Amino acid sequence: MSKKADAIGIANNGEASASTPRAIEIANNRIESRDLFVATKEITIGHEGEVYRLRLTALNKLILTK
C-alpha cells in the first residue's frame, strides 16, 4: 500500500527556497534517495532538536553527519 507524505519540509537547496515544502512518496516505509536529492547533493534533517546533514558523495554513497 502506497501513501503520500504531507509536506515533509525537505529543503531544496538548488532551485526552491528552503521553506518550500514538497511531498515525498513513502511506500512500505521506504523513501527513494532520488526523491530526496532533487537538484541538490545535501539535505538537512531535524531530529529531537538536533540538525543532521545527509550528503550524496561523488561516488554515489550516503553520509550522515551531526
C-alpha positions as CSV (number, residue, x, y, z in Angstrom):
1,M,0.0,0.0,0.0
2,S,1.4,3.4,-1.0
3,K,0.8,6.5,1.0
4,K,1.8,10.1,0.2
5,A,3.6,12.2,2.9
6,D,2.0,15.5,3.6
7,A,4.8,18.1,3.5
8,I,8.0,16.6,4.8
9,G,9.7,20.0,4.8
10,I,12.7,19.0,2.8
11,A,14.7,22.0,1.7
12,N,15.7,22.1,-2.0
13,N,19.0,24.0,-1.8
14,G,19.1,24.3,-5.6
15,E,16.1,26.0,-7.0
16,A,13.3,26.5,-4.5
17,S,13.6,28.4,-1.2
18,A,14.5,26.4,1.9
19,S,10.9,26.9,3.3
20,T,9.2,25.4,0.3
21,P,7.8,22.0,1.4
22,R,7.3,19.2,-1.1
23,A,5.6,15.8,-0.8
24,I,7.7,12.7,-0.9
25,E,6.1,9.3,-1.7
26,I,6.5,6.7,1.1
27,A,5.8,3.0,0.1
28,N,6.3,0.2,2.6
29,N,8.2,2.6,4.9
30,R,10.8,3.4,2.2
31,I,11.8,6.7,0.6
32,E,13.9,6.6,-2.6
33,S,17.1,8.7,-2.3
34,R,16.5,10.1,-5.8
35,D,13.3,11.7,-4.4
36,L,15.3,13.4,-1.6
37,F,18.2,14.6,-3.6
38,V,16.3,16.6,-6.3
39,A,18.7,19.4,-7.6
40,T,20.9,19.1,-4.6
41,K,23.5,16.8,-3.0
42,E,22.8,17.6,0.6
43,I,19.7,17.8,2.8
44,T,19.3,18.6,6.5
45,I,17.2,16.6,8.9
46,G,15.9,17.8,12.2
47,H,15.7,15.2,15.0
48,E,15.0,15.9,18.6
49,G,16.3,19.4,18.4
50,E,19.5,18.4,16.6
51,V,20.3,19.0,13.0
52,Y,21.9,16.3,10.8
53,R,23.3,16.6,7.3
54,L,22.7,13.8,4.7
55,R,25.1,14.1,1.8
56,L,25.4,12.3,-1.5
57,T,29.1,11.8,-2.4
58,A,30.8,11.8,-5.8
59,L,30.9,8.0,-5.6
60,N,27.1,7.9,-5.0
61,K,27.3,7.0,-1.3
62,L,25.3,8.5,1.5
63,I,27.0,10.2,4.5
64,L,25.0,11.3,7.6
65,T,26.7,13.7,10.0
66,K,25.7,15.6,13.0
